[in-house]
Amino acid sequence: MNELLDILSSAPFWIAVLRIATPLILGTLGVLLCERAGVLNLGIEGIMVAGAFSGWLAVYLGLPLWAGVAVAAMTGAVFGLLHAFLTVGLALSQHVSGLGITLLATSLSYYGYRVSFPKVDTPPTITPFAPMRWLDDLTGSALSVLSAQTSLTLFALLLVPLIAYVLYRTPVGLAVRMVGENPQAAEGQGVSVATTRTGAIVCGSALMGMAGAFLTLSAFNAFFFNMVNGRGWVCVALVVFASWRPGKALLGALLFAFFDALQLRLQTTEGAALPYQMYLMLPYVLSILALVLVARKAAYPQALMKPYRKGER
């Protein structure tokens, strides 16, 4: 118990929580935008891989770090456009299209890495984003947890209220929610369902690409296989946990990151008697439990995963 209290009272632990949560925040917001418009995007896992690779490669070839983030976002947007064409334009299965994009994006990224670095055993490295230590000069140690993060984390945190404002306080957000709830009514009000859904998918997929870029440009300084490691699927579950609300999405990402950071430290404690696999299971088991408790009362978008063809009733 004392060791647990020591872990929870240490600043490095909370620094790790926020760092682990950052790609989950970006990815969950991306999934939330897609699903609010009525489209399930299971391509997130592959889009994160593609964003991680393309952003890192752009910086490795000489572009600035933020340009690498932009490249990752554009990469995600391209795959999002493909997903929109298949699911909105052709009204194909959203599940099959998403899984196909995950396989395509992942395979292309791994192939691109092998072609770019055919004789490299150790992944080349870049200089990643630096922590925001300038915050210490402004606030002292009051924001030490935030100042130890990079500007990408601050960007992700600021996106939460921004997306919430857009969804609930602007005509664009109203249109997105309408096509996700009742596309026939949206069409009757002059809203283009296809255009709105396509825009939401492209913007959401761009955020997924940025979530992948965080791993290679901020959390680490290189690209390696399997680095996304299921984070995309976690984001899909977190959207359900959040009841499709940006504020709760932030809470869910922080909760999962808390469990993940906790299990990493519990493995290294002197009194750790359980096999390390048990600790690895901890964040997923507890997250599933939280998901089960919350999802039963979740109000999902009524048109989610339902293809829409103009003029049909």
N, C-alpha and C positions, 0 to 999 in steps of 0.2 A: 504493500500500500504506500509506503514511504517513497519507493522508487517511482510509482505512478504519479504521486504528487510532485516529485522533483521534475518529472518529464513535463507535466502540465504547467508548471510554474516557470519553465525555462523559455527565454526568448527564441532560441534556435528552433524549438519545436514549432512555435507559431509562425516563424519565418518559413519553415518547411511546409506547413499547412497551406499558407497562401500561395507558395510556389507551385505545389501540386495541384491546387485548385484552379490556377489560371487557365490552362488549356481546357479544363472541364467547363469553365465559365463561358469561354468563347464557343466551344463546340455545342454546349447546351443551348446557348442563345441562337446559334445557327439552326439547330433542329427545331427549336421553338418557332422561329419565323416560318419555316417550311410547313410545320404542322398547323400553325394558326391559319395558314392559307388552305389547309385541307390536304396536304401532300406529305406522306411519310417518306423520309429520305434516309434509307439504310445504306446509302453510299458514303456516309460520314467517315467510316473507318478508312476506306481507301482514299478519300479526299484529304484526310489528315496526313496520310502517308505522302501523297503527292505534294501537298503544301509544305511538308517538312523537307522533302527533297528539293523541290524547285526553289524555295526560298534560300535554303542553304547553298545550293549550287550557284545561284545568282550572286550571293555575297562572296563565295569562293572565287568567282570569276572577276570580282572587283567592284561590284555595286555596293552602295552604302547599305547599312542594316535595314533601315526603313524601306529602302527600295526592294530589299529581299522580302520584307513583309508584304509589300504591294504585289510582288510577283507571285507569292504564295496565295494571296487573295484572288488574283486574276486566274491562277490555276484552278482554284476551287470554283470560281465563277464559271469557268469553261465546262467543268464536269457537271455543275449545277444546271447549266444551259442544256447539256445533253440529257440530263435526267428530266428536265422540264419538257423537252421535245418528246421524249418517250412516254411520259406519264400524263402530260397535259395535252400536247399536240396529238399524239396517237392514242391516248387513253389506255395505255398498256398497264399491266400489273405493277403497282408501286413497289411491292416486295421484290419481284424478280428484277426490275430495273435497278433498284438500289443495290441489291447484292451483286448484280452484274457490274455496276460502276465500281463497287469496292474491289472486285477482282481485277477489273481493267486498270484502275488507277494504281493499285498496289503493284501489279505486274509491270506496268509501264515505268514506274518509279524504280523498281529493282533493276529492270533492264537498262534504264538510263544510267543508273549508277555503275553497272558493270561495263557498259560501253564507255563511259567517261573515265573510269579508273580500272582498266582491265588487269593491271599488274600490281595493284595495291592491296596489301594484306591488312594494314592498319588504316582506318578511315582518316582522310585529311581533315585538318581542323581549321577553324576560323577564329577571329576575335569576336565573341558574342557581345550582346548588350551588357553594359556595366550597371551595377546597382545604383540606385538614386541617392547617393550619399549626400547630395546637396540639400536634401530635406533635413539632415541633421543640423546644418548650419542655420536653418530657418526655425526649427522647432526644438532643437536639442535632442533628447532621447525619447520625447513623447511619441514620435512616429517611427521608432527604431525598427519595428516589424515591417512597415511599408518602405522605409528607406533602404532596407536590405534587398528589396525586389528591384526588378528592372522596369523601364517605362512601359513595356508591354503589359505588365500586370496592372499598372495604373490605368492604361487604356482599356483593359478588359473590365475593370471595376466601373469606370465611367460609362461604359457602354450599357450597363444594366439600367440606370435611370433614363438614359437616352432612348433606349428601345422601348422601355415602359411608357415614356412620354409619347413617342411616335405611335405606339399601338393604341393608346387610350385617349390621346388628346389631339390627334390630327386626322384629317380626312383620309390620308393614306392608310393609317392604321385601322380606321373604321372599315375601309374597303377590304383590307386583308382579312379582318375578322369576319366580315360579311361573307366573303367567298369561302371561308372555312366553315361557316355555320349553315348558310343557306344560299348557295350559288344562284338558284333560280330567282330569289328575291333580289340579289345583287344585280343580276342581269336586268331585271325589271326596272331597277333604278339607274340604269345606264352604265353600270360598272362592267368593264371587260374582265370576265372571269379568267380567261386564258392569260391576258397580259398581267393581271394582278398576281396570279399564282406563279407565273414565270418569274416575275420580278422578285417575289418573296423567296423562291427557290434559289435564284442566282445570288441574292444578298446573303441568304443563310449559308449557302455553300462557300461563299467567300470568307465568312467567319470561320467555317470549318477548316479552310486552308490556312487561315491565320493561326488557328489552334495548333495545327501541325507545325507551323513555322516557329511557334514558341519553343517547341522541344529542341530544335536544332540551332536557333539563334539566341536563346536565352537560358533555358534550363541546361542544355549541353552546348558543345561547340563543334559537333560533327553529326553526320547522318549514318545510322547503322540500321540493319534489318530488324524488324519487329520492335522498333522503338515506340510505336504508338500503343502496342500491347493491350488492345481491347478498350482503350479510352473512348473510342467512338461509340461502342455499344453501351458503355456506362452513361454517356451523354443522352442516348435515346431513353434510357430508363429514368434519368434525372428529370427529363421533361415531364414524364408522367407524375413523378414525385412532386414536381413543382406545380402541378395542375395548370400547366401552360401559362404560368405567370413569371415574368422576368425576376422579380424580387425573390420569389421562392426558388427559382433556378439558382440564384446566387447562394442561397442558404443550403440547397441540396449539394452543390459543388463543394462548398466548405465542409459540409458534414462528411461526405465521402473522403475528402482530403484529410480531414481530422483522423478518421479511422485508419487511413493508409499510412499517415505519418506516425500514428501511434503504434501500429504493428511493426514498423521498421525499428522503432526504438525498443519495443518489448523483446524483440529477438536478441538484442545485445545486452539486456540486463543480466546480471549475475544469477538471478533466481529463475531464469527462464527454463522451465522444466518441460514444456510442451515442444513437440517437433516444430521446426520453423514453418512447415506447410500449414499448420494450424493458424499461425499468425498471419500468413499470406491470405488465408480464407477470411480473416476477421472483417476487413472493410466490405467485402462482397456479401457476406452473410448478414451483417448488420444493416447494410444498405437494402438488401432484399426484404428484410423484416420491416424496415421503415417504409419501403415501397408498398408492401402489402397492406400496411395499416392506413396509408394515405390514399392509395389508388382506388380503394373501394368507394370513396366519396368524390373522386375527381370528376369534374365536368369537362369532358373532352369535346373538341370541336365536332359538331354533328355531321359534317361532311368529310371528315378525315378518312382518307383511303377510298373515297367514292369518286370514280371518274365522272367527269361532267362534259356533256356534249351540248353545245349551244342549241337552244330550241327544244330540247327534250324535257319532259316533265316526269 
